[in-house]
Amino acid sequence: MEFTAAPDHLTLLAHDLAEAQGAFADASALLPAIAQAAALMEESLLQGGALLICGNGGSAADAQHFAAELTGRFERERPGKRAIALHADTSALTAIGNDYGFEQVFARQVEALGRPGDCLIAISTSGNSPNVCRAVEEAHKGGLQTIGLLGRDGGALASMCHAAVTVPHERTARIQEVHGFIIHCWCALLDR
């Protein structure tokens, strides 16, 4: 049986492709910020620090993807790098959420696990996720460097982080697609 896509499906797909191409074209302006953030991460790792990464939903998936590429490998063989996706410990996440509230799930882990010289990568497509904002606040108290991987106008996190990479798009899907590209850029730079 042969299937033919409906014309309205093709129109929608063409629109989404054009929108994604535009978002990636706009990403060329982000290259200096991407490089600055990578330099902060590299400095932390070279000094024996760890990267703590947090986000919600799709951003949590990006955090876990990034941590996996670093602890495993990206494109070349190299020693594993210290990286932790904070949401991946579901027992800690649910215990902290239950005992302290969901806004504290990352901050409490940053307090417990973070050390001066470590780096927190805060991922949020809105830049306003309360639990991610609290994690950045806690990171500052603990002497960690902070990097925001953000969207839209960067929200509250843009001014809270030492370095911010903000994808200036309104659609979450397009922001997350560019975030994936940025994460791969960081992996390539940290693979060196």
Contacts in CASP RR format, 6 or more apart in sequence:
PFRMAT RR
TARGET T0000
AUTHOR 0000-0000-0000
METHOD contacts of the structure
MODEL  1
MEFTAAPDHLTLLAHDLAEAQGAFADASALLPAIAQAAALMEESLLQGGA
LLICGNGGSAADAQHFAAELTGRFERERPGKRAIALHADTSALTAIGNDY
GFEQVFARQVEALGRPGDCLIAISTSGNSPNVCRAVEEAHKGGLQTIGLL
GRDGGALASMCHAAVTVPHERTARIQEVHGFIIHCWCALLDR
19 171 0 8 1.000
19 174 0 8 1.000
20 174 0 8 1.000
20 177 0 8 1.000
23 167 0 8 1.000
23 169 0 8 1.000
23 174 0 8 1.000
23 175 0 8 1.000
23 177 0 8 1.000
23 178 0 8 1.000
24 177 0 8 1.000
24 178 0 8 1.000
24 181 0 8 1.000
26 167 0 8 1.000
26 168 0 8 1.000
26 169 0 8 1.000
27 167 0 8 1.000
27 178 0 8 1.000
27 181 0 8 1.000
27 182 0 8 1.000
30 165 0 8 1.000
30 166 0 8 1.000
30 167 0 8 1.000
30 182 0 8 1.000
33 163 0 8 1.000
33 164 0 8 1.000
33 165 0 8 1.000
33 166 0 8 1.000
34 165 0 8 1.000
34 182 0 8 1.000
34 185 0 8 1.000
34 186 0 8 1.000
35 189 0 8 1.000
36 163 0 8 1.000
37 121 0 8 1.000
37 147 0 8 1.000
37 148 0 8 1.000
37 149 0 8 1.000
37 163 0 8 1.000
37 164 0 8 1.000
37 165 0 8 1.000
37 186 0 8 1.000
38 185 0 8 1.000
38 186 0 8 1.000
38 189 0 8 1.000
38 190 0 8 1.000
40 119 0 8 1.000
40 145 0 8 1.000
40 147 0 8 1.000
40 162 0 8 1.000
40 163 0 8 1.000
41 51 0 8 1.000
41 119 0 8 1.000
41 121 0 8 1.000
41 147 0 8 1.000
41 186 0 8 1.000
41 190 0 8 1.000
42 189 0 8 1.000
42 190 0 8 1.000
43 145 0 8 1.000
44 50 0 8 1.000
44 51 0 8 1.000
44 117 0 8 1.000
44 118 0 8 1.000
44 119 0 8 1.000
44 145 0 8 1.000
45 51 0 8 1.000
45 81 0 8 1.000
45 82 0 8 1.000
45 190 0 8 1.000
47 117 0 8 1.000
48 82 0 8 1.000
49 82 0 8 1.000
49 115 0 8 1.000
49 117 0 8 1.000
49 118 0 8 1.000
49 119 0 8 1.000
50 82 0 8 1.000
50 83 0 8 1.000
50 84 0 8 1.000
50 113 0 8 1.000
50 114 0 8 1.000
50 115 0 8 1.000
50 118 0 8 1.000
50 119 0 8 1.000
51 67 0 8 1.000
51 70 0 8 1.000
51 81 0 8 1.000
51 82 0 8 1.000
51 83 0 8 1.000
51 84 0 8 1.000
51 118 0 8 1.000
51 119 0 8 1.000
51 120 0 8 1.000
51 121 0 8 1.000
52 83 0 8 1.000
52 84 0 8 1.000
52 86 0 8 1.000
52 109 0 8 1.000
52 110 0 8 1.000
52 113 0 8 1.000
52 114 0 8 1.000
52 118 0 8 1.000
52 119 0 8 1.000
52 120 0 8 1.000
52 121 0 8 1.000
52 139 0 8 1.000
52 144 0 8 1.000
53 63 0 8 1.000
53 64 0 8 1.000
53 66 0 8 1.000
53 67 0 8 1.000
53 83 0 8 1.000
53 84 0 8 1.000
53 85 0 8 1.000
53 86 0 8 1.000
53 120 0 8 1.000
53 121 0 8 1.000
53 123 0 8 1.000
54 60 0 8 1.000
54 63 0 8 1.000
54 85 0 8 1.000
54 86 0 8 1.000
54 87 0 8 1.000
54 106 0 8 1.000
54 109 0 8 1.000
54 120 0 8 1.000
54 121 0 8 1.000
54 122 0 8 1.000
54 123 0 8 1.000
54 131 0 8 1.000
54 132 0 8 1.000
54 135 0 8 1.000
55 62 0 8 1.000
55 63 0 8 1.000
55 86 0 8 1.000
55 87 0 8 1.000
55 106 0 8 1.000
55 122 0 8 1.000
55 123 0 8 1.000
55 124 0 8 1.000
55 129 0 8 1.000
55 131 0 8 1.000
55 132 0 8 1.000
56 87 0 8 1.000
56 124 0 8 1.000
56 129 0 8 1.000
56 131 0 8 1.000
56 132 0 8 1.000
58 176 0 8 1.000
59 123 0 8 1.000
59 124 0 8 1.000
59 125 0 8 1.000
59 129 0 8 1.000
59 149 0 8 1.000
59 176 0 8 1.000
59 179 0 8 1.000
60 85 0 8 1.000
60 87 0 8 1.000
60 123 0 8 1.000
62 123 0 8 1.000
62 149 0 8 1.000
62 176 0 8 1.000
62 179 0 8 1.000
62 180 0 8 1.000
62 183 0 8 1.000
63 85 0 8 1.000
63 86 0 8 1.000
63 87 0 8 1.000
63 121 0 8 1.000
63 123 0 8 1.000
64 85 0 8 1.000
64 87 0 8 1.000
64 88 0 8 1.000
65 180 0 8 1.000
65 183 0 8 1.000
66 83 0 8 1.000
66 85 0 8 1.000
66 121 0 8 1.000
66 183 0 8 1.000
66 186 0 8 1.000
66 187 0 8 1.000
67 83 0 8 1.000
67 84 0 8 1.000
67 85 0 8 1.000
67 88 0 8 1.000
68 85 0 8 1.000
69 183 0 8 1.000
69 184 0 8 1.000
69 187 0 8 1.000
70 80 0 8 1.000
70 81 0 8 1.000
70 82 0 8 1.000
70 83 0 8 1.000
70 187 0 8 1.000
70 190 0 8 1.000
71 80 0 8 1.000
71 81 0 8 1.000
71 82 0 8 1.000
71 83 0 8 1.000
72 80 0 8 1.000
73 80 0 8 1.000
73 191 0 8 1.000
74 184 0 8 1.000
74 187 0 8 1.000
74 188 0 8 1.000
74 190 0 8 1.000
74 191 0 8 1.000
75 187 0 8 1.000
75 188 0 8 1.000
75 191 0 8 1.000
76 191 0 8 1.000
78 191 0 8 1.000
81 190 0 8 1.000
84 113 0 8 1.000
86 93 0 8 1.000
86 105 0 8 1.000
86 106 0 8 1.000
86 109 0 8 1.000
86 110 0 8 1.000
86 113 0 8 1.000
86 135 0 8 1.000
87 93 0 8 1.000
87 105 0 8 1.000
87 106 0 8 1.000
89 109 0 8 1.000
92 105 0 8 1.000
92 108 0 8 1.000
92 109 0 8 1.000
93 105 0 8 1.000
96 104 0 8 1.000
96 105 0 8 1.000
96 108 0 8 1.000
96 109 0 8 1.000
97 104 0 8 1.000
97 105 0 8 1.000
100 108 0 8 1.000
102 131 0 8 1.000
103 130 0 8 1.000
103 131 0 8 1.000
103 134 0 8 1.000
104 131 0 8 1.000
104 134 0 8 1.000
105 131 0 8 1.000
106 131 0 8 1.000
106 132 0 8 1.000
106 134 0 8 1.000
106 135 0 8 1.000
106 138 0 8 1.000
107 131 0 8 1.000
107 134 0 8 1.000
107 135 0 8 1.000
107 137 0 8 1.000
107 138 0 8 1.000
108 138 0 8 1.000
109 135 0 8 1.000
110 120 0 8 1.000
110 135 0 8 1.000
110 138 0 8 1.000
110 139 0 8 1.000
110 142 0 8 1.000
110 144 0 8 1.000
111 138 0 8 1.000
111 141 0 8 1.000
111 142 0 8 1.000
114 120 0 8 1.000
114 139 0 8 1.000
114 142 0 8 1.000
114 144 0 8 1.000
115 142 0 8 1.000
115 144 0 8 1.000
116 142 0 8 1.000
116 143 0 8 1.000
116 144 0 8 1.000
117 143 0 8 1.000
117 144 0 8 1.000
117 145 0 8 1.000
118 144 0 8 1.000
118 145 0 8 1.000
119 144 0 8 1.000
119 145 0 8 1.000
119 146 0 8 1.000
119 147 0 8 1.000
120 135 0 8 1.000
120 136 0 8 1.000
120 139 0 8 1.000
120 144 0 8 1.000
120 145 0 8 1.000
120 146 0 8 1.000
120 147 0 8 1.000
121 147 0 8 1.000
121 148 0 8 1.000
121 149 0 8 1.000
122 132 0 8 1.000
122 133 0 8 1.000
122 135 0 8 1.000
122 136 0 8 1.000
122 146 0 8 1.000
122 147 0 8 1.000
122 148 0 8 1.000
122 149 0 8 1.000
122 157 0 8 1.000
122 161 0 8 1.000
123 132 0 8 1.000
123 148 0 8 1.000
123 149 0 8 1.000
123 150 0 8 1.000
123 179 0 8 1.000
124 132 0 8 1.000
124 148 0 8 1.000
124 149 0 8 1.000
124 150 0 8 1.000
124 151 0 8 1.000
124 157 0 8 1.000
125 150 0 8 1.000
125 151 0 8 1.000
125 152 0 8 1.000
125 172 0 8 1.000
125 175 0 8 1.000
125 176 0 8 1.000
125 179 0 8 1.000
126 150 0 8 1.000
126 151 0 8 1.000
126 152 0 8 1.000
126 154 0 8 1.000
126 155 0 8 1.000
127 133 0 8 1.000
127 150 0 8 1.000
127 151 0 8 1.000
127 152 0 8 1.000
127 154 0 8 1.000
127 155 0 8 1.000
127 156 0 8 1.000
127 157 0 8 1.000
127 158 0 8 1.000
128 155 0 8 1.000
128 156 0 8 1.000
128 157 0 8 1.000
129 157 0 8 1.000
132 157 0 8 1.000
133 156 0 8 1.000
133 157 0 8 1.000
133 160 0 8 1.000
136 146 0 8 1.000
136 148 0 8 1.000
136 157 0 8 1.000
136 160 0 8 1.000
136 161 0 8 1.000
137 160 0 8 1.000
139 145 0 8 1.000
139 146 0 8 1.000
140 146 0 8 1.000
140 160 0 8 1.000
145 162 0 8 1.000
145 163 0 8 1.000
146 160 0 8 1.000
146 161 0 8 1.000
146 162 0 8 1.000
146 163 0 8 1.000
147 161 0 8 1.000
147 162 0 8 1.000
147 163 0 8 1.000
147 164 0 8 1.000
147 165 0 8 1.000
148 157 0 8 1.000
148 158 0 8 1.000
148 161 0 8 1.000
148 163 0 8 1.000
148 164 0 8 1.000
148 165 0 8 1.000
149 165 0 8 1.000
149 179 0 8 1.000
149 182 0 8 1.000
149 183 0 8 1.000
150 157 0 8 1.000
150 158 0 8 1.000
150 164 0 8 1.000
150 165 0 8 1.000
150 166 0 8 1.000
150 167 0 8 1.000
151 166 0 8 1.000
151 167 0 8 1.000
151 168 0 8 1.000
151 169 0 8 1.000
151 175 0 8 1.000
152 166 0 8 1.000
152 167 0 8 1.000
152 168 0 8 1.000
152 169 0 8 1.000
152 170 0 8 1.000
152 175 0 8 1.000
153 166 0 8 1.000
153 168 0 8 1.000
154 164 0 8 1.000
154 166 0 8 1.000
157 164 0 8 1.000
158 164 0 8 1.000
158 166 0 8 1.000
165 182 0 8 1.000
167 174 0 8 1.000
167 175 0 8 1.000
167 178 0 8 1.000
167 179 0 8 1.000
167 182 0 8 1.000
169 175 0 8 1.000
169 178 0 8 1.000
END
